[in-house]
Amino acid sequence: MRALLVVNPQATSTTPAGRDVLAHALASAVKLEVVETHYRGHAADTARHAVTDGVDLVVAHGGDGTVNEVVNGLLRDGAGEHVPMLGVVPGGSANVFARALGLPRDPVEATHHLLKAIEAGRSRQVGLGRAAGRWFTFNAGLGWDADVVAEVERRRSTGWRPSPTGYARTALSSYSRQLREKTAMTVELPGQEPITGLRLVFVSNTDPWTYLGPRPIRLNPHCTFDGGLGLFGLRQLGLPTVLRHLGQVFRDVSPHGGNLVRRDDVEWVRVSCEQPVHLQIDGDHLGQWSEVEFLAVPNALRVAV
């Protein structure tokens, strides 16, 4: 088996020693090439070349951003049997995609798990989402969360290193802007009347939507890699509404309420608004959009598990 290991050396939990251990372990089972990423989009470019080179397995070692880039490189020309299998060894802080697949968080344990999967020929097909010309593995959002992602990326470009406290402060400042601007969005779903006046829209490809440390944040508990997309939208962003739903997701209670619009297993979600709003996909800021269509793509990719 020919394999490519794509390593993001800037990811939170990746180290040169860990990379060497991972590479040595994989090289004992496959014919391995190792590439370290040096610029945004490098992982996607590398994965795309792996497809044309006939590589059998591409392993992403980094955070969710690295995984997303690799997935987008693998699927640049669409899904199909020509696409190599994906392997994931977590190296970020949240590692939502890997944890949703049930993979170990520890890179050494995840490497051992991957080797066992390769030896046993164990894999599964996963459905993905697609929007704005990009594939996403676990979530996308318009509004408040995307504003936070945009601001975090801006601050990172100045040398700022994110922390839980820094994220919380950024979220609070973005929330204040949301209360002042009051941009409303319209959501269209298959076979339903348009839903107007939404202030926040999350689209999930799996559950949990994300993690806060060890705690899963479940917006659409019934959303899986084997079904369609999940929608979570709020009509109001007043403090009582936000605190109510934060309390529900932190207590692992299925979200419900009069200001909540929630759907599971939908084929597509179309969101539009008069004023462009920020869009994030798998935690990556994609600029501002006034209309976005999210599509569920079943069995889009084979993953070693």
Secondary structure, DSSP 8 states (H G I E B T S, - for coil): -EEEEEE-TTSTT--HHHHHHHHHHHHTTSEEEEEE--STTHHHHHHHHHHHTT-SEEEEEE-HHHHHHHHHHHTTT--STTS-EEEEEE-SSS-HHHHHTT--SSHHHHHHHHHHHHHHT-EEEEEEEEETTEEESSEEEESHHHHHHHHHHHHHTTT----HHHHHHHHHHHHHHHHHH---EEEE-TTS--EEEESEEEEESSS-SEEETTEEE-SSTT--TTS-EEEEEES---HHHHHHHHHHHHTT-----TTEEEEEEESEEEEEEEEEEEEEETTEEEEEEEEEEEEEEEEEEEEE-
